[in-house]
Amino acid sequence: MGKYKLFSIFILVLLGGCAEKPLEPIITQEVSFYDSGEKPRELMTGNTKVGLLTILIDYCWNEDQSNCETKIENPAKNLEGIKTQLMEKGELVSFHFDANPALKAPLPTSAKLYQFKDDTITEVTINLDNKFNLPTESGRYNYGYLATFQGDIKGEAYYGFAVIVK
Protein backbone atom coordinates (compact mmCIF):
# COMPACT_ATOMS: atom_id res chain seq x y z
CA MET A 1 0.00 0.00 0.00
CA GLY A 2 2.95 2.31 0.69
CA LYS A 3 4.05 2.03 -2.93
CA TYR A 4 0.65 3.15 -4.21
CA LYS A 5 0.58 6.11 -1.81
CA LEU A 6 4.06 7.18 -2.87
CA PHE A 7 3.16 6.71 -6.55
CA SER A 8 -0.08 8.71 -6.12
CA ILE A 9 1.79 11.59 -4.44
CA PHE A 10 4.37 11.53 -7.25
CA ILE A 11 1.61 11.75 -9.90
CA LEU A 12 -0.12 14.60 -8.07
CA VAL A 13 3.14 16.56 -7.79
CA LEU A 14 3.88 15.89 -11.45
CA LEU A 15 0.42 16.99 -12.58
CA GLY A 16 0.50 20.01 -10.30
CA GLY A 17 3.79 21.11 -11.83
CA CYS A 18 2.36 20.79 -15.35
CA ALA A 19 -0.72 22.85 -14.63
CA GLU A 20 -1.06 25.96 -16.79
CA LYS A 21 -0.45 29.34 -15.29
CA PRO A 22 -3.57 31.41 -14.85
CA LEU A 23 -4.30 33.41 -17.97
CA GLU A 24 -3.42 37.04 -17.83
CA PRO A 25 -5.70 39.43 -19.65
CA ILE A 26 -4.42 40.22 -23.12
CA ILE A 27 -4.32 43.91 -23.78
CA THR A 28 -5.09 44.65 -27.41
CA GLN A 29 -4.78 48.02 -28.93
CA GLU A 30 -7.27 48.67 -31.68
CA VAL A 31 -5.55 49.65 -34.91
CA SER A 32 -7.32 52.08 -37.19
CA PHE A 33 -8.12 50.92 -40.69
CA TYR A 34 -5.66 53.49 -42.05
CA ASP A 35 -2.81 51.89 -40.08
CA SER A 36 -3.86 48.29 -40.68
CA GLY A 37 -2.09 47.78 -44.01
CA GLU A 38 -5.32 46.43 -45.50
CA LYS A 39 -5.17 46.25 -49.31
CA PRO A 40 -8.07 47.24 -51.55
CA ARG A 41 -10.43 44.56 -52.82
CA GLU A 42 -9.56 42.61 -55.94
CA LEU A 43 -10.91 44.08 -59.19
CA MET A 44 -12.35 41.53 -61.62
CA THR A 45 -12.48 42.52 -65.28
CA GLY A 46 -13.80 40.77 -68.37
CA ASN A 47 -17.04 39.38 -69.73
CA THR A 48 -18.87 36.05 -69.77
CA LYS A 49 -16.28 34.51 -72.13
CA VAL A 50 -12.98 36.05 -71.06
CA GLY A 51 -11.53 37.15 -67.74
CA LEU A 52 -8.77 39.75 -67.86
CA LEU A 53 -5.97 39.65 -65.33
CA THR A 54 -6.09 42.90 -63.39
CA ILE A 55 -3.29 43.90 -61.03
CA LEU A 56 -3.24 46.37 -58.16
CA ILE A 57 -0.52 48.91 -58.98
CA ASP A 58 -0.86 51.46 -56.19
CA TYR A 59 -3.20 52.43 -53.39
CA CYS A 60 -3.54 54.93 -50.58
CA TRP A 61 -5.84 55.07 -47.54
CA ASN A 62 -5.97 58.46 -45.86
CA GLU A 63 -8.61 60.35 -43.88
CA ASP A 64 -7.53 63.41 -45.86
CA GLN A 65 -7.85 62.05 -49.37
CA SER A 66 -5.97 65.03 -50.80
CA ASN A 67 -2.85 63.41 -49.30
CA CYS A 68 -3.22 60.48 -51.74
CA GLU A 69 -1.07 61.13 -54.78
CA THR A 70 -1.90 58.21 -57.05
CA LYS A 71 -0.21 58.66 -60.42
CA ILE A 72 -2.22 57.99 -63.53
CA GLU A 73 0.35 56.37 -65.78
CA ASN A 74 0.59 53.63 -68.37
CA PRO A 75 0.61 50.32 -66.50
CA ALA A 76 2.69 48.63 -69.26
CA LYS A 77 5.77 48.12 -67.06
CA ASN A 78 3.61 46.51 -64.33
CA LEU A 79 2.02 44.18 -66.89
CA GLU A 80 5.26 42.84 -68.40
CA GLY A 81 5.26 39.05 -68.50
CA ILE A 82 1.53 38.82 -67.82
CA LYS A 83 -0.62 37.00 -70.39
CA THR A 84 -2.72 39.42 -72.42
CA GLN A 85 -6.12 38.20 -73.61
CA LEU A 86 -7.46 38.55 -77.15
CA MET A 87 -10.90 40.11 -77.44
CA GLU A 88 -13.17 41.23 -80.26
CA LYS A 89 -13.50 44.81 -81.52
CA GLY A 90 -16.15 46.78 -79.64
CA GLU A 91 -16.73 43.98 -77.14
CA LEU A 92 -18.35 44.91 -73.82
CA VAL A 93 -16.10 44.56 -70.74
CA SER A 94 -17.36 44.80 -67.16
CA PHE A 95 -15.82 45.51 -63.76
CA HIS A 96 -16.75 44.23 -60.34
CA PHE A 97 -15.03 43.98 -56.99
CA ASP A 98 -14.65 41.05 -54.65
CA ALA A 99 -17.78 41.38 -52.52
CA ASN A 100 -16.61 39.07 -49.70
CA PRO A 101 -18.21 40.54 -46.54
CA ALA A 102 -15.25 39.35 -44.44
CA LEU A 103 -12.99 41.90 -46.13
CA LYS A 104 -12.55 45.18 -44.29
CA ALA A 105 -11.68 47.22 -47.39
CA PRO A 106 -14.61 49.27 -48.67
CA LEU A 107 -16.14 49.22 -52.12
CA PRO A 108 -15.32 52.29 -54.23
CA THR A 109 -17.73 55.18 -54.54
CA SER A 110 -16.53 56.21 -58.01
CA ALA A 111 -14.09 55.17 -60.73
CA LYS A 112 -12.33 56.45 -63.84
CA LEU A 113 -10.89 54.39 -66.66
CA TYR A 114 -7.88 55.45 -68.73
CA GLN A 115 -6.82 53.89 -72.02
CA PHE A 116 -3.16 53.93 -73.10
CA LYS A 117 -2.36 53.28 -76.77
CA ASP A 118 1.09 54.19 -78.08
CA ASP A 119 1.81 57.58 -76.46
CA THR A 120 -1.85 58.60 -76.12
CA ILE A 121 -3.91 58.57 -72.93
CA THR A 122 -7.69 58.79 -73.21
CA GLU A 123 -10.31 58.77 -70.47
CA VAL A 124 -12.91 56.12 -71.33
CA THR A 125 -16.55 56.38 -70.28
CA ILE A 126 -17.76 53.66 -67.91
CA ASN A 127 -21.55 53.21 -68.07
CA LEU A 128 -23.86 52.92 -65.06
CA ASP A 129 -23.54 49.11 -65.12
CA ASN A 130 -19.75 49.50 -64.62
CA LYS A 131 -19.01 48.42 -68.22
CA PHE A 132 -17.25 49.86 -71.27
CA ASN A 133 -16.76 48.95 -74.93
CA LEU A 134 -13.36 48.02 -76.33
CA PRO A 135 -12.06 50.06 -79.26
CA THR A 136 -13.02 49.16 -82.83
CA GLU A 137 -9.40 49.42 -83.98
CA SER A 138 -7.10 46.39 -83.63
CA GLY A 139 -4.06 46.54 -81.37
CA ARG A 140 -2.81 46.25 -77.82
CA TYR A 141 -4.42 48.55 -75.25
CA ASN A 142 -3.34 49.08 -71.67
CA TYR A 143 -5.88 50.36 -69.17
CA GLY A 144 -5.62 52.07 -65.81
CA TYR A 145 -8.63 51.92 -63.46
CA LEU A 146 -8.69 54.51 -60.67
CA ALA A 147 -11.11 53.62 -57.87
CA THR A 148 -11.96 56.36 -55.38
CA PHE A 149 -13.27 55.74 -51.86
CA GLN A 150 -15.13 58.63 -50.20
CA GLY A 151 -17.32 56.90 -47.63
CA ASP A 152 -16.39 56.18 -44.01
CA ILE A 153 -12.95 55.16 -45.30
CA LYS A 154 -11.23 57.42 -47.79
CA GLY A 155 -8.58 56.62 -50.36
CA GLU A 156 -7.67 55.59 -53.89
CA ALA A 157 -6.60 52.43 -55.67
CA TYR A 158 -5.05 52.18 -59.14
CA TYR A 159 -5.30 48.94 -61.12
CA GLY A 160 -3.91 47.97 -64.50
CA PHE A 161 -4.88 45.49 -67.19
CA ALA A 162 -4.26 44.98 -70.90
CA VAL A 163 -6.15 43.55 -73.85
CA ILE A 164 -5.34 42.82 -77.47
CA VAL A 165 -8.22 43.77 -79.76
CA LYS A 166 -8.35 41.60 -82.88
C-alpha positions in Angstrom: 0.0 0.0 0.0 2.9 2.3 0.7 4.1 2.0 -2.9 0.7 3.2 -4.2 0.6 6.1 -1.8 4.1 7.2 -2.9 3.2 6.7 -6.6 -0.1 8.7 -6.1 1.8 11.6 -4.4 4.4 11.5 -7.3 1.6 11.7 -9.9 -0.1 14.6 -8.1 3.1 16.6 -7.8 3.9 15.9 -11.5 0.4 17.0 -12.6 0.5 20.0 -10.3 3.8 21.1 -11.8 2.4 20.8 -15.4 -0.7 22.9 -14.6 -1.1 26.0 -16.8 -0.4 29.3 -15.3 -3.6 31.4 -14.8 -4.3 33.4 -18.0 -3.4 37.0 -17.8 -5.7 39.4 -19.6 -4.4 40.2 -23.1 -4.3 43.9 -23.8 -5.1 44.7 -27.4 -4.8 48.0 -28.9 -7.3 48.7 -31.7 -5.6 49.6 -34.9 -7.3 52.1 -37.2 -8.1 50.9 -40.7 -5.7 53.5 -42.0 -2.8 51.9 -40.1 -3.9 48.3 -40.7 -2.1 47.8 -44.0 -5.3 46.4 -45.5 -5.2 46.2 -49.3 -8.1 47.2 -51.6 -10.4 44.6 -52.8 -9.6 42.6 -55.9 -10.9 44.1 -59.2 -12.4 41.5 -61.6 -12.5 42.5 -65.3 -13.8 40.8 -68.4 -17.0 39.4 -69.7 -18.9 36.1 -69.8 -16.3 34.5 -72.1 -13.0 36.0 -71.1 -11.5 37.2 -67.7 -8.8 39.8 -67.9 -6.0 39.6 -65.3 -6.1 42.9 -63.4 -3.3 43.9 -61.0 -3.2 46.4 -58.2 -0.5 48.9 -59.0 -0.9 51.5 -56.2 -3.2 52.4 -53.4 -3.5 54.9 -50.6 -5.8 55.1 -47.5 -6.0 58.5 -45.9 -8.6 60.3 -43.9 -7.5 63.4 -45.9 -7.8 62.1 -49.4 -6.0 65.0 -50.8 -2.8 63.4 -49.3 -3.2 60.5 -51.7 -1.1 61.1 -54.8 -1.9 58.2 -57.0 -0.2 58.7 -60.4 -2.2 58.0 -63.5 0.3 56.4 -65.8 0.6 53.6 -68.4 0.6 50.3 -66.5 2.7 48.6 -69.3 5.8 48.1 -67.1 3.6 46.5 -64.3 2.0 44.2 -66.9 5.3 42.8 -68.4 5.3 39.1 -68.5 1.5 38.8 -67.8 -0.6 37.0 -70.4 -2.7 39.4 -72.4 -6.1 38.2 -73.6 -7.5 38.5 -77.2 -10.9 40.1 -77.4 -13.2 41.2 -80.3 -13.5 44.8 -81.5 -16.2 46.8 -79.6 -16.7 44.0 -77.1 -18.4 44.9 -73.8 -16.1 44.6 -70.7 -17.4 44.8 -67.2 -15.8 45.5 -63.8 -16.8 44.2 -60.3 -15.0 44.0 -57.0 -14.7 41.0 -54.6 -17.8 41.4 -52.5 -16.6 39.1 -49.7 -18.2 40.5 -46.5 -15.2 39.4 -44.4 -13.0 41.9 -46.1 -12.5 45.2 -44.3 -11.7 47.2 -47.4 -14.6 49.3 -48.7 -16.1 49.2 -52.1 -15.3 52.3 -54.2 -17.7 55.2 -54.5 -16.5 56.2 -58.0 -14.1 55.2 -60.7 -12.3 56.4 -63.8 -10.9 54.4 -66.7 -7.9 55.5 -68.7 -6.8 53.9 -72.0 -3.2 53.9 -73.1 -2.4 53.3 -76.8 1.1 54.2 -78.1 1.8 57.6 -76.5 -1.8 58.6 -76.1 -3.9 58.6 -72.9 -7.7 58.8 -73.2 -10.3 58.8 -70.5 -12.9 56.1 -71.3 -16.5 56.4 -70.3 -17.8 53.7 -67.9 -21.6 53.2 -68.1 -23.9 52.9 -65.1 -23.5 49.1 -65.1 -19.8 49.5 -64.6 -19.0 48.4 -68.2 -17.2 49.9 -71.3 -16.8 49.0 -74.9 -13.4 48.0 -76.3 -12.1 50.1 -79.3 -13.0 49.2 -82.8 -9.4 49.4 -84.0 -7.1 46.4 -83.6 -4.1 46.5 -81.4 -2.8 46.3 -77.8 -4.4 48.6 -75.3 -3.3 49.1 -71.7 -5.9 50.4 -69.2 -5.6 52.1 -65.8 -8.6 51.9 -63.5 -8.7 54.5 -60.7 -11.1 53.6 -57.9 -12.0 56.4 -55.4 -13.3 55.7 -51.9 -15.1 58.6 -50.2 -17.3 56.9 -47.6 -16.4 56.2 -44.0 -13.0 55.2 -45.3 -11.2 57.4 -47.8 -8.6 56.6 -50.4 -7.7 55.6 -53.9 -6.6 52.4 -55.7 -5.1 52.2 -59.1 -5.3 48.9 -61.1 -3.9 48.0 -64.5 -4.9 45.5 -67.2 -4.3 45.0 -70.9 -6.1 43.6 -73.8 -5.3 42.8 -77.5 -8.2 43.8 -79.8 -8.4 41.6 -82.9 
